């Protein structure tokens, strides 16, 4: 999976693009490793219209799998229109003990606002 380790100055965020399998497991575990979330680590997942926010919490109702993967439950995948084989951007934020999951179409919408080459017919 593609890893985007370059961090903006002053940022402690870790960026990872990874695939989602048919059971909702995220292939790349480097974001979880940056957060020191081991197998069984309790988590809570909050869904917004554009992202899933995963918090590492002692009282979280869910947990990192025994194999050390984050698994997005079907309700999360459906809410964000994430299908098996899709890629997502993970942003690990160690200073807040959380991981944010962005579907790629959300990133496309954000990037369209920055007038990338190819947008509006530019070469």
N, CA, C and O atoms as CSV, one atom per row, in Angstrom:
chain,resi,resn,atom,element,x,y,z
A,1,UNK,N,N,0.824,-1.170,0.000
A,1,UNK,CA,C,0.000,0.000,0.000
A,1,UNK,C,C,0.877,1.244,0.000
A,1,UNK,O,O,2.001,1.222,0.502
A,2,UNK,N,N,0.372,2.298,-0.549
A,2,UNK,CA,C,1.129,3.552,-0.607
A,2,UNK,C,C,1.165,4.209,0.761
A,2,UNK,O,O,0.137,4.354,1.422
A,3,UNK,N,N,2.359,4.602,1.176
A,3,UNK,CA,C,2.522,5.335,2.430
A,3,UNK,C,C,3.006,6.723,2.105
A,3,UNK,O,O,3.920,6.901,1.299
A,4,UNK,N,N,2.396,7.704,2.729
A,4,UNK,CA,C,2.790,9.089,2.541
A,4,UNK,C,C,3.399,9.573,3.849
A,4,UNK,O,O,2.719,10.199,4.662
A,5,UNK,N,N,4.681,9.282,4.050
A,5,UNK,CA,C,5.309,9.594,5.326
A,5,UNK,C,C,5.763,11.037,5.451
A,5,UNK,O,O,6.029,11.505,6.557
A,6,UNK,N,N,5.854,11.750,4.335
A,6,UNK,CA,C,6.298,13.140,4.428
A,6,UNK,C,C,5.266,13.913,5.229
A,6,UNK,O,O,4.078,13.904,4.909
A,7,UNK,N,N,5.729,14.576,6.262
A,7,UNK,CA,C,4.825,15.323,7.126
A,7,UNK,C,C,5.077,16.808,6.959
A,7,UNK,O,O,6.227,17.238,6.861
A,8,UNK,N,N,4.009,17.599,6.924
A,8,UNK,CA,C,4.209,19.044,6.900
A,8,UNK,C,C,4.958,19.474,8.155
A,8,UNK,O,O,4.844,18.838,9.203
A,9,UNK,N,N,5.724,20.555,8.046
A,9,UNK,CA,C,6.474,21.060,9.197
A,9,UNK,C,C,5.531,21.262,10.376
A,9,UNK,O,O,4.459,21.848,10.228
A,10,UNK,N,N,5.933,20.776,11.541
A,10,UNK,CA,C,5.138,20.944,12.740
A,10,UNK,C,C,4.007,19.944,12.894
A,10,UNK,O,O,3.249,20.025,13.861
A,11,UNK,N,N,3.873,19.005,11.969
A,11,UNK,CA,C,2.787,18.027,12.039
A,11,UNK,C,C,3.318,16.705,12.567
A,11,UNK,O,O,4.404,16.260,12.195
A,12,UNK,N,N,2.537,16.087,13.437
A,12,UNK,CA,C,2.906,14.754,13.901
A,12,UNK,C,C,1.968,13.703,13.299
A,12,UNK,O,O,1.986,12.543,13.713
A,13,UNK,N,N,1.162,14.104,12.336
A,13,UNK,CA,C,0.220,13.186,11.703
A,13,UNK,C,C,0.940,12.200,10.802
A,13,UNK,O,O,1.963,12.523,10.199
A,14,UNK,N,N,0.392,10.988,10.717
A,14,UNK,CA,C,0.891,9.940,9.838
A,14,UNK,C,C,-0.189,9.716,8.790
A,14,UNK,O,O,-1.359,9.564,9.140
A,15,UNK,N,N,0.183,9.692,7.498
A,15,UNK,CA,C,-0.768,9.534,6.401
A,15,UNK,C,C,-0.518,8.208,5.692
A,15,UNK,O,O,0.614,7.890,5.328
A,16,UNK,N,N,-1.588,7.441,5.502
A,16,UNK,CA,C,-1.486,6.137,4.854
A,16,UNK,C,C,-2.686,5.950,3.935
A,16,UNK,O,O,-3.823,6.201,4.334
A,17,UNK,N,N,-2.435,5.510,2.704
A,17,UNK,CA,C,-3.518,5.103,1.808
A,17,UNK,C,C,-3.523,3.581,1.797
A,17,UNK,O,O,-2.493,2.952,1.552
A,18,UNK,N,N,-4.683,2.991,2.063
A,18,UNK,CA,C,-4.763,1.542,2.165
A,18,UNK,C,C,-6.087,1.028,1.622
A,18,UNK,O,O,-7.059,1.775,1.504
A,19,UNK,N,N,-6.111,-0.259,1.293
A,19,UNK,CA,C,-7.312,-0.905,0.768
A,19,UNK,C,C,-8.167,-1.458,1.904
A,19,UNK,O,O,-7.682,-1.759,2.995
A,20,UNK,N,N,-9.460,-1.577,1.602
A,20,UNK,CA,C,-10.428,-2.161,2.526
A,20,UNK,C,C,-10.849,-3.510,1.944
A,20,UNK,O,O,-11.232,-3.593,0.776
A,21,UNK,N,N,-10.779,-4.567,2.758
A,21,UNK,CA,C,-11.168,-5.881,2.231
A,21,UNK,C,C,-12.667,-6.115,2.403
A,21,UNK,O,O,-13.380,-5.256,2.920
A,22,UNK,N,N,-13.132,-7.263,1.976
A,22,UNK,CA,C,-14.556,-7.585,1.969
A,22,UNK,C,C,-15.162,-7.601,3.375
A,22,UNK,O,O,-16.370,-7.419,3.523
A,23,UNK,N,N,-14.349,-7.813,4.398
A,23,UNK,CA,C,-14.836,-7.810,5.786
A,23,UNK,C,C,-14.605,-6.477,6.488
A,23,UNK,O,O,-14.874,-6.345,7.682
A,24,UNK,N,N,-14.104,-5.486,5.745
A,24,UNK,CA,C,-13.907,-4.164,6.324
A,24,UNK,C,C,-12.554,-3.945,6.964
A,24,UNK,O,O,-12.316,-2.896,7.564
A,25,UNK,N,N,-11.647,-4.934,6.846
A,25,UNK,CA,C,-10.306,-4.764,7.424
A,25,UNK,C,C,-9.470,-3.843,6.557
A,25,UNK,O,O,-9.513,-3.905,5.328
A,26,UNK,N,N,-8.706,-2.986,7.222
A,26,UNK,CA,C,-7.783,-2.097,6.521
A,26,UNK,C,C,-6.430,-2.781,6.466
A,26,UNK,O,O,-5.904,-3.220,7.489
A,27,UNK,N,N,-5.868,-2.869,5.261
A,27,UNK,CA,C,-4.657,-3.661,5.044
A,27,UNK,C,C,-3.431,-3.117,5.778
A,27,UNK,O,O,-2.694,-3.883,6.399
A,28,UNK,N,N,-3.210,-1.827,5.714
A,28,UNK,CA,C,-1.995,-1.234,6.288
A,28,UNK,C,C,-2.197,-0.961,7.773
A,28,UNK,O,O,-3.183,-0.344,8.176
A,29,UNK,N,N,-1.250,-1.430,8.577
A,29,UNK,CA,C,-1.349,-1.259,10.029
A,29,UNK,C,C,-0.415,-0.181,10.571
A,29,UNK,O,O,-0.348,0.009,11.785
A,30,UNK,N,N,0.309,0.528,9.705
A,30,UNK,CA,C,1.304,1.487,10.194
A,30,UNK,C,C,0.688,2.631,10.990
A,30,UNK,O,O,1.308,3.129,11.930
A,31,UNK,N,N,-0.518,3.055,10.632
A,31,UNK,CA,C,-1.185,4.097,11.417
A,31,UNK,C,C,-1.491,3.621,12.830
A,31,UNK,O,O,-1.349,4.373,13.794
A,32,UNK,N,N,-1.911,2.367,12.942
A,32,UNK,CA,C,-2.190,1.800,14.260
A,32,UNK,C,C,-0.913,1.660,15.069
A,32,UNK,O,O,-0.911,1.883,16.280
A,33,UNK,N,N,0.176,1.290,14.400
A,33,UNK,CA,C,1.462,1.161,15.080
A,33,UNK,C,C,1.934,2.519,15.594
A,33,UNK,O,O,2.494,2.611,16.686
A,34,UNK,N,N,1.707,3.574,14.809
A,34,UNK,CA,C,2.098,4.921,15.245
A,34,UNK,C,C,1.321,5.338,16.494
A,34,UNK,O,O,1.814,6.113,17.314
A,35,UNK,N,N,0.104,4.817,16.626
A,35,UNK,CA,C,-0.722,5.129,17.789
A,35,UNK,C,C,-0.493,4.154,18.943
A,35,UNK,O,O,-1.038,4.337,20.032
A,36,UNK,N,N,0.316,3.116,18.702
A,36,UNK,CA,C,0.583,2.056,19.688
A,36,UNK,C,C,-0.697,1.312,20.056
A,36,UNK,O,O,-0.881,0.909,21.205
A,37,UNK,N,N,-1.586,1.131,19.065
A,37,UNK,CA,C,-2.810,0.355,19.267
A,37,UNK,C,C,-2.516,-1.096,18.905
A,37,UNK,O,O,-2.357,-1.428,17.730
A,38,UNK,N,N,-2.445,-1.936,19.892
A,38,UNK,CA,C,-2.135,-3.351,19.714
A,38,UNK,C,C,-3.421,-4.152,19.559
A,38,UNK,O,O,-4.506,-3.623,19.799
A,39,UNK,N,N,-3.319,-5.426,19.160
A,39,UNK,CA,C,-4.523,-6.264,19.082
A,39,UNK,C,C,-5.310,-6.206,20.391
A,39,UNK,O,O,-4.746,-6.295,21.481
A,40,UNK,N,N,-6.625,-6.056,20.253
A,40,UNK,CA,C,-7.495,-5.982,21.419
A,40,UNK,C,C,-7.673,-4.585,21.991
A,40,UNK,O,O,-8.490,-4.385,22.890
A,41,UNK,N,N,-6.907,-3.601,21.474
A,41,UNK,CA,C,-7.018,-2.228,21.989
A,41,UNK,C,C,-8.442,-1.721,21.776
A,41,UNK,O,O,-8.945,-1.773,20.654
A,42,UNK,N,N,-9.107,-1.230,22.830
A,42,UNK,CA,C,-10.484,-0.753,22.684
A,42,UNK,C,C,-10.555,0.556,21.903
A,42,UNK,O,O,-9.706,1.434,22.058
A,43,UNK,N,N,-11.575,0.669,21.068
A,43,UNK,CA,C,-11.772,1.865,20.255
A,43,UNK,C,C,-13.257,2.229,20.224
A,43,UNK,O,O,-14.130,1.402,20.485
A,44,UNK,N,N,-13.506,3.475,19.900
A,44,UNK,CA,C,-14.860,3.959,19.635
A,44,UNK,C,C,-14.827,4.613,18.262
A,44,UNK,O,O,-13.864,5.301,17.924
A,45,UNK,N,N,-15.872,4.404,17.470
A,45,UNK,CA,C,-15.929,4.945,16.111
A,45,UNK,C,C,-17.104,5.911,16.015
A,45,UNK,O,O,-18.233,5.580,16.379
A,46,UNK,N,N,-16.815,7.109,15.517
A,46,UNK,CA,C,-17.832,8.139,15.298
A,46,UNK,C,C,-17.888,8.420,13.806
A,46,UNK,O,O,-16.850,8.563,13.161
A,47,UNK,N,N,-19.081,8.501,13.259
A,47,UNK,CA,C,-19.253,8.714,11.820
A,47,UNK,C,C,-19.791,10.115,11.573
A,47,UNK,O,O,-20.742,10.550,12.222
A,48,UNK,N,N,-19.172,10.816,10.627
A,48,UNK,CA,C,-19.696,12.083,10.137
A,48,UNK,C,C,-20.076,11.843,8.672
A,48,UNK,O,O,-19.838,10.749,8.160
A,49,UNK,N,N,-20.649,12.815,7.995
A,49,UNK,CA,C,-20.988,12.594,6.584
A,49,UNK,C,C,-19.774,12.350,5.683
A,49,UNK,O,O,-19.927,11.814,4.585
A,50,UNK,N,N,-18.573,12.732,6.124
A,50,UNK,CA,C,-17.402,12.629,5.255
A,50,UNK,C,C,-16.260,11.781,5.801
A,50,UNK,O,O,-15.283,11.548,5.089
A,51,UNK,N,N,-16.355,11.317,7.035
A,51,UNK,CA,C,-15.227,10.590,7.628
A,51,UNK,C,C,-15.689,9.735,8.791
A,51,UNK,O,O,-16.784,9.904,9.326
A,52,UNK,N,N,-14.811,8.809,9.165
A,52,UNK,CA,C,-14.983,8.050,10.408
A,52,UNK,C,C,-13.837,8.459,11.321
A,52,UNK,O,O,-12.675,8.460,10.915
A,53,UNK,N,N,-14.173,8.804,12.545
A,53,UNK,CA,C,-13.174,9.182,13.541
A,53,UNK,C,C,-13.088,8.037,14.537
A,53,UNK,O,O,-14.070,7.686,15.191
A,54,UNK,N,N,-11.888,7.456,14.641
A,54,UNK,CA,C,-11.672,6.298,15.508
A,54,UNK,C,C,-10.824,6.755,16.684
A,54,UNK,O,O,-9.692,7.207,16.511
A,55,UNK,N,N,-11.384,6.633,17.883
A,55,UNK,CA,C,-10.689,7.042,19.100
A,55,UNK,C,C,-10.218,5.815,19.869
A,55,UNK,O,O,-10.944,4.829,19.994
A,56,UNK,N,N,-8.997,5.889,20.382
A,56,UNK,CA,C,-8.509,4.838,21.269
A,56,UNK,C,C,-8.982,5.162,22.672
A,56,UNK,O,O,-8.556,6.157,23.259
A,57,UNK,N,N,-9.867,4.321,23.217
A,57,UNK,CA,C,-10.439,4.610,24.534
A,57,UNK,C,C,-10.570,3.329,25.341
A,57,UNK,O,O,-10.896,2.268,24.810
A,58,UNK,N,N,-10.309,3.453,26.626
A,58,UNK,CA,C,-10.417,2.287,27.508
A,58,UNK,C,C,-11.841,1.753,27.558
A,58,UNK,O,O,-12.039,0.553,27.745
A,59,UNK,N,N,-12.835,2.618,27.394
A,59,UNK,CA,C,-14.222,2.173,27.471
A,59,UNK,C,C,-14.861,1.995,26.097
A,59,UNK,O,O,-16.080,1.859,25.994
A,60,UNK,N,N,-14.042,1.995,25.036
A,60,UNK,CA,C,-14.587,1.855,23.687
A,60,UNK,C,C,-15.320,0.538,23.493
A,60,UNK,O,O,-14.901,-0.490,24.025
A,61,UNK,N,N,-16.418,0.559,22.730
A,61,UNK,CA,C,-17.208,-0.659,22.546
A,61,UNK,C,C,-16.631,-1.635,21.523
A,61,UNK,O,O,-17.087,-2.776,21.446
A,62,UNK,N,N,-15.646,-1.217,20.743
A,62,UNK,CA,C,-15.044,-2.065,19.721
A,62,UNK,C,C,-13.556,-2.205,20.011
A,62,UNK,O,O,-13.044,-1.592,20.948
A,63,UNK,N,N,-12.857,-3.013,19.209
A,63,UNK,CA,C,-11.433,-3.234,19.466
A,63,UNK,C,C,-10.694,-3.523,18.169
A,63,UNK,O,O,-11.296,-3.915,17.169
A,64,UNK,N,N,-9.388,-3.327,18.200
A,64,UNK,CA,C,-8.509,-3.721,17.107
A,64,UNK,C,C,-8.535,-5.252,17.048
A,64,UNK,O,O,-8.553,-5.908,18.090
A,65,UNK,N,N,-8.538,-5.826,15.837
A,65,UNK,CA,C,-8.658,-7.283,15.698
A,65,UNK,C,C,-7.475,-8.018,16.323
A,65,UNK,O,O,-6.442,-7.419,16.623
A,66,UNK,N,N,-7.644,-9.318,16.513
A,66,UNK,CA,C,-6.561,-10.149,17.076
A,66,UNK,C,C,-5.315,-10.129,16.196
A,66,UNK,O,O,-4.202,-10.333,16.680
A,67,UNK,N,N,-5.508,-9.880,14.893
A,67,UNK,CA,C,-4.376,-9.814,13.973
A,67,UNK,C,C,-3.787,-8.408,13.894
A,67,UNK,O,O,-2.826,-8.189,13.156
A,68,UNK,N,N,-4.336,-7.462,14.629
A,68,UNK,CA,C,-3.799,-6.111,14.676
A,68,UNK,C,C,-4.314,-5.180,13.595
A,68,UNK,O,O,-3.653,-4.194,13.269
A,69,UNK,N,N,-5.478,-5.469,13.033
A,69,UNK,CA,C,-6.069,-4.625,11.992
A,69,UNK,C,C,-7.228,-3.808,12.550
A,69,UNK,O,O,-7.888,-4.207,13.510
A,70,UNK,N,N,-7.458,-2.663,11.931
A,70,UNK,CA,C,-8.692,-1.927,12.166
A,70,UNK,C,C,-9.732,-2.502,11.220
A,70,UNK,O,O,-9.480,-2.646,10.024
A,71,UNK,N,N,-10.889,-2.829,11.753
A,71,UNK,CA,C,-11.984,-3.338,10.934
A,71,UNK,C,C,-13.130,-2.345,11.015
A,71,UNK,O,O,-13.668,-2.077,12.089
A,72,UNK,N,N,-13.495,-1.801,9.850
A,72,UNK,CA,C,-14.644,-0.905,9.793
A,72,UNK,C,C,-15.906,-1.746,9.686
A,72,UNK,O,O,-16.055,-2.523,8.742
A,73,UNK,N,N,-16.788,-1.605,10.614
A,73,UNK,CA,C,-18.038,-2.358,10.600
A,73,UNK,C,C,-18.865,-1.968,9.385
A,73,UNK,O,O,-18.678,-0.895,8.810
A,74,UNK,N,N,-19.776,-2.845,9.003
A,74,UNK,CA,C,-20.615,-2.619,7.829
A,74,UNK,C,C,-21.369,-1.302,7.919
A,74,UNK,O,O,-21.509,-0.606,6.913
A,75,UNK,N,N,-21.857,-0.945,9.102
A,75,UNK,CA,C,-22.608,0.311,9.247
A,75,UNK,C,C,-21.742,1.519,8.915
A,75,UNK,O,O,-22.235,2.494,8.349
A,76,UNK,N,N,-20.461,1.467,9.258
A,76,UNK,CA,C,-19.529,2.558,8.942
A,76,UNK,C,C,-19.280,2.587,7.435
A,76,UNK,O,O,-19.334,3.645,6.809
A,77,UNK,N,N,-19.007,1.420,6.861
A,77,UNK,CA,C,-18.734,1.352,5.422
A,77,UNK,C,C,-19.938,1.829,4.620
A,77,UNK,O,O,-19.775,2.550,3.635
A,78,UNK,N,N,-21.123,1.444,5.019
A,78,UNK,CA,C,-22.332,1.858,4.294
A,78,UNK,C,C,-22.538,3.364,4.407
A,78,UNK,O,O,-22.863,4.025,3.420
A,79,UNK,N,N,-22.352,3.906,5.604
A,79,UNK,CA,C,-22.553,5.342,5.813
A,79,UNK,C,C,-21.607,6.181,4.957
A,79,UNK,O,O,-21.960,7.282,4.532
A,80,UNK,N,N,-20.408,5.662,4.707
A,80,UNK,CA,C,-19.397,6.405,3.944
A,80,UNK,C,C,-19.241,5.898,2.515
A,80,UNK,O,O,-18.335,6.327,1.800
A,81,UNK,N,N,-20.116,4.990,2.094
A,81,UNK,CA,C,-20.077,4.414,0.736
A,81,UNK,C,C,-18.721,3.794,0.412
A,81,UNK,O,O,-18.185,3.990,-0.679
A,82,UNK,N,N,-18.179,3.057,1.353
A,82,UNK,CA,C,-16.909,2.352,1.171
A,82,UNK,C,C,-17.225,0.896,0.850
A,82,UNK,O,O,-17.947,0.228,1.591
A,83,UNK,N,N,-16.679,0.413,-0.261
A,83,UNK,CA,C,-16.894,-0.962,-0.701
A,83,UNK,C,C,-15.597,-1.758,-0.631
A,83,UNK,O,O,-14.509,-1.188,-0.545
A,84,UNK,N,N,-15.725,-3.081,-0.668
A,84,UNK,CA,C,-14.549,-3.947,-0.698
A,84,UNK,C,C,-13.681,-3.566,-1.887
A,84,UNK,O,O,-14.179,-3.383,-2.997
A,85,UNK,N,N,-12.384,-3.449,-1.648
A,85,UNK,CA,C,-11.437,-3.081,-2.693
A,85,UNK,C,C,-11.189,-1.585,-2.785
A,85,UNK,O,O,-10.206,-1.166,-3.395
A,86,UNK,N,N,-12.059,-0.765,-2.190
A,86,UNK,CA,C,-11.827,0.682,-2.192
A,86,UNK,C,C,-10.603,1.007,-1.355
A,86,UNK,O,O,-10.221,0.253,-0.460
A,87,UNK,N,N,-10.005,2.129,-1.661
A,87,UNK,CA,C,-8.908,2.644,-0.839
A,87,UNK,C,C,-9.434,3.808,-0.018
A,87,UNK,O,O,-10.373,4.500,-0.408
A,88,UNK,N,N,-8.802,4.002,1.129
A,88,UNK,CA,C,-9.133,5.108,2.012
A,88,UNK,C,C,-7.841,5.777,2.463
A,88,UNK,O,O,-6.771,5.168,2.437
A,89,UNK,N,N,-7.952,7.029,2.875
A,89,UNK,CA,C,-6.817,7.717,3.488
A,89,UNK,C,C,-6.994,7.632,4.995
A,89,UNK,O,O,-8.036,8.004,5.533
A,90,UNK,N,N,-5.962,7.140,5.666
A,90,UNK,CA,C,-5.931,7.117,7.128
A,90,UNK,C,C,-5.016,8.229,7.592
A,90,UNK,O,O,-3.909,8.389,7.077
A,91,UNK,N,N,-5.473,8.988,8.554
A,91,UNK,CA,C,-4.644,10.019,9.167
A,91,UNK,C,C,-4.568,9.692,10.650
A,91,UNK,O,O,-5.544,9.848,11.384
A,92,UNK,N,N,-3.394,9.234,11.083
A,92,UNK,CA,C,-3.170,8.929,12.497
A,92,UNK,C,C,-2.727,10.206,13.186
A,92,UNK,O,O,-1.815,10.887,12.718
A,93,UNK,N,N,-3.375,10.533,14.305
A,93,UNK,CA,C,-3.064,11.747,15.073
A,93,UNK,C,C,-2.655,11.327,16.484
A,93,UNK,O,O,-3.484,11.346,17.394
A,94,UNK,N,N,-1.382,10.944,16.681
A,94,UNK,CA,C,-0.946,10.443,17.988
A,94,UNK,C,C,-1.209,11.407,19.139
A,94,UNK,O,O,-1.500,10.975,20.254
A,95,UNK,N,N,-1.109,12.711,18.879
A,95,UNK,CA,C,-1.304,13.672,19.973
A,95,UNK,C,C,-2.740,13.672,20.494
A,95,UNK,O,O,-2.992,14.147,21.602
A,96,UNK,N,N,-3.681,13.147,19.713
A,96,UNK,CA,C,-5.078,13.062,20.131
A,96,UNK,C,C,-5.547,11.620,20.323
A,96,UNK,O,O,-6.703,11.386,20.675
A,97,UNK,N,N,-4.658,10.658,20.095
A,97,UNK,CA,C,-4.973,9.234,20.189
A,97,UNK,C,C,-6.168,8.878,19.313
A,97,UNK,O,O,-7.109,8.216,19.752
A,98,UNK,N,N,-6.107,9.339,18.051
A,98,UNK,CA,C,-7.195,9.018,17.136
A,98,UNK,C,C,-6.696,8.814,15.723
A,98,UNK,O,O,-5.595,9.219,15.348
A,99,UNK,N,N,-7.557,8.166,14.955
A,99,UNK,CA,C,-7.302,7.866,13.557
A,99,UNK,C,C,-8.532,8.322,12.780
A,99,UNK,O,O,-9.661,8.026,13.172
A,100,UNK,N,N,-8.318,9.042,11.681
A,100,UNK,CA,C,-9.424,9.504,10.859
A,100,UNK,C,C,-9.373,8.749,9.532
A,100,UNK,O,O,-8.310,8.620,8.925
A,101,UNK,N,N,-10.518,8.254,9.092
A,101,UNK,CA,C,-10.632,7.495,7.848
A,101,UNK,C,C,-11.432,8.330,6.857
A,101,UNK,O,O,-12.590,8.666,7.106
A,102,UNK,N,N,-10.794,8.665,5.715
A,102,UNK,CA,C,-11.434,9.443,4.663
A,102,UNK,C,C,-11.616,8.585,3.412
A,102,UNK,O,O,-10.642,8.023,2.912
A,103,UNK,N,N,-12.836,8.471,2.895
A,103,UNK,CA,C,-13.013,7.811,1.597
A,103,UNK,C,C,-12.365,8.665,0.504
A,103,UNK,O,O,-12.340,9.891,0.614
A,104,UNK,N,N,-11.849,8.039,-0.535
A,104,UNK,CA,C,-11.163,8.757,-1.611
A,104,UNK,C,C,-12.052,9.807,-2.290
A,104,UNK,O,O,-11.537,10.875,-2.621
A,105,UNK,N,N,-13.347,9.576,-2.519
A,105,UNK,CA,C,-14.160,10.634,-3.129
A,105,UNK,C,C,-14.172,11.940,-2.317
A,105,UNK,O,O,-14.305,13.021,-2.890
A,106,UNK,N,N,-14.037,11.846,-1.008
A,106,UNK,CA,C,-13.955,13.056,-0.179
A,106,UNK,C,C,-12.671,13.809,-0.506
A,106,UNK,O,O,-12.670,15.036,-0.611
A,107,UNK,N,N,-11.576,13.064,-0.668
A,107,UNK,CA,C,-10.302,13.703,-1.030
A,107,UNK,C,C,-10.387,14.341,-2.409
A,107,UNK,O,O,-9.874,15.439,-2.621
A,108,UNK,N,N,-11.033,13.656,-3.347
A,108,UNK,CA,C,-11.218,14.230,-4.681
A,108,UNK,C,C,-11.935,15.572,-4.585
A,108,UNK,O,O,-11.535,16.537,-5.237
A,109,UNK,N,N,-12.988,15.641,-3.778
A,109,UNK,CA,C,-13.745,16.887,-3.633
A,109,UNK,C,C,-12.886,17.987,-3.019
A,109,UNK,O,O,-12.963,19.141,-3.441
A,110,UNK,N,N,-12.081,17.646,-2.042
A,110,UNK,CA,C,-11.190,18.635,-1.419
A,110,UNK,C,C,-10.166,19.132,-2.432
A,110,UNK,O,O,-9.938,20.336,-2.548
A,111,UNK,N,N,-9.549,18.207,-3.165
A,111,UNK,CA,C,-8.506,18.582,-4.109
A,111,UNK,C,C,-9.045,19.394,-5.285
A,111,UNK,O,O,-8.320,20.219,-5.840
A,112,UNK,N,N,-10.296,19.179,-5.674
A,112,UNK,CA,C,-10.881,19.969,-6.758
A,112,UNK,C,C,-10.903,21.458,-6.434
A,112,UNK,O,O,-10.892,22.289,-7.341
A,113,UNK,N,N,-10.934,21.797,-5.163
A,113,UNK,CA,C,-10.959,23.212,-4.768
A,113,UNK,C,C,-9.589,23.867,-4.914
A,113,UNK,O,O,-9.468,25.080,-4.745
A,114,UNK,N,N,-8.553,23.084,-5.226
A,114,UNK,CA,C,-7.194,23.615,-5.336
A,114,UNK,C,C,-6.697,23.727,-6.768
A,114,UNK,O,O,-5.503,23.919,-6.995
A,115,UNK,N,N,-7.605,23.609,-7.743
A,115,UNK,CA,C,-7.270,23.867,-9.127
A,115,UNK,C,C,-6.042,23.074,-9.588
A,115,UNK,O,O,-5.049,23.655,-10.024
A,116,UNK,N,N,-6.119,21.758,-9.489
A,116,UNK,CA,C,-5.021,20.896,-9.910
A,116,UNK,C,C,-4.853,20.905,-11.425
A,116,UNK,O,O,-5.807,21.190,-12.150
A,117,UNK,N,N,-3.644,20.597,-11.914
A,117,UNK,CA,C,-3.470,20.476,-13.360
A,117,UNK,C,C,-4.460,19.452,-13.900
A,117,UNK,O,O,-4.663,18.394,-13.304
A,118,UNK,N,N,-5.060,19.771,-15.013
A,118,UNK,CA,C,-6.065,18.894,-15.595
A,118,UNK,C,C,-7.464,19.365,-15.259
A,118,UNK,O,O,-8.401,19.093,-16.011
A,119,UNK,N,N,-7.627,20.062,-14.152
A,119,UNK,CA,C,-8.915,20.662,-13.821
A,119,UNK,C,C,-9.102,21.877,-14.731
A,119,UNK,O,O,-8.141,22.600,-14.996
A,120,UNK,N,N,-10.280,22.101,-15.194
A,120,UNK,CA,C,-10.609,23.226,-16.052
A,120,UNK,C,C,-9.807,23.234,-17.345
A,120,UNK,O,O,-9.602,24.290,-17.943
A,121,UNK,N,N,-9.352,22.065,-17.781
A,121,UNK,CA,C,-8.682,21.974,-19.086
A,121,UNK,C,C,-7.229,22.430,-19.089
A,121,UNK,O,O,-6.647,22.544,-20.168
A,122,UNK,N,N,-6.605,22.700,-17.927
A,122,UNK,CA,C,-5.197,23.126,-17.903
A,122,UNK,C,C,-4.313,21.942,-18.237
A,122,UNK,O,O,-4.694,20.797,-17.995
A,123,UNK,N,N,-3.130,22.203,-18.794
A,123,UNK,CA,C,-2.203,21.133,-19.132
A,123,UNK,C,C,-1.137,20.982,-18.102
A,123,UNK,O,O,-0.269,20.120,-18.234
